């Protein structure tokens, strides 16, 4: 049991009268089932997250040792970490080179900080129906063409489980005196796989990880990692955006998770990799493709057996399996060591009973050419009007329109809307849009 958890356990056992926040006082009947007695505020000895110097500082030291980086805690998910990383990037200049598969939190923060993204558009693989990761060569070329840029931002692993060659990309960035920021919200486990694939290990300068996505942490628990920055620098930027009332339930779960990472994670994630290899073999026997490299993301392409993502998902639901995400082409399963043997047995049985039909072909796809007429900040804070998407063609978008999940923008604030954008928006069920008046 971690130090923070012990402190709060003692506080609860001592039946202290709570003349402090939160208002439920640990007594509201229905909230007791949700852990209300352990939901506290910054009581004596519980520390203050953004100015930690005792129990939370020591917990951050444990994570720094585990990840071999300067690591601080977030109770505001990776979004808060992204905001802090980009606030640090602002020191490098007003422009930032970013892969187009960036999460909407990146675009929103660019608008807040008046950063100007210069986009790298990933290639599309028609054999899998997936957008690929940016390559070191693409980033090299972009840095040569934009010598004023000193920050590069990529997402790895992505929502579908594809991973960038961070080692090669970091070398290119550093040759051009550029910092590499990695949104690794889905990669908190990568330090504990059979090969250490964590972005900081591979050369990234800043990296965020949503611990709650793949580790035993409550939703909202995340980690901000850095090389070459102090925890004080990281915290000062997080404090610009984060709540002054962080959830102590989330922080306790991070406390528990540190124990897990120290004692059990390496063994568990290697076992999970073996489980994935077994499922890969079962998929191959049934003419299914299991895509991606991330051992916690199992993206199934059903087109090889004539099944759309929706049809495949309904089949899995018959076996009491609920996936993370479904689109027309794919069904995505997020897996962790806390899935049970029953879970894997159900998945095995469901795959073995998939109906095989005539294979389908993935549609061709290309990102619409983006013409940036205003900066994200100029567009977001302009006077706007709401129009149907086809009536808005030619106008400047005043918001970020995304498919969420996975949260990748179809069009971003400041870009001119085209017919191609509208086609993608319509296919995603988005029929209206805010534009600059």
Helices and strands as residue ranges (DSSP letters): H 3-13, H 29-32, G 36-38, G 49-51, H 55-67, E 70-74, H 77-89, G 90-92, E 95-99, H 104-113, E 116-120, E 124-125, E 130-131, H 136-145, E 151-155, H 166-175, E 179-183, G 188-191, E 206-209, H 211-214, E 222-226, H 231-238, H 248-263, H 265-285, E 289-291, E 297-301, G 302-305, H 309-317, E 325-326, E 330-334, H 341-352, H 376-380, E 384-388, G 389-392, E 401-403, E 408-411, H 419-427, E 432-436
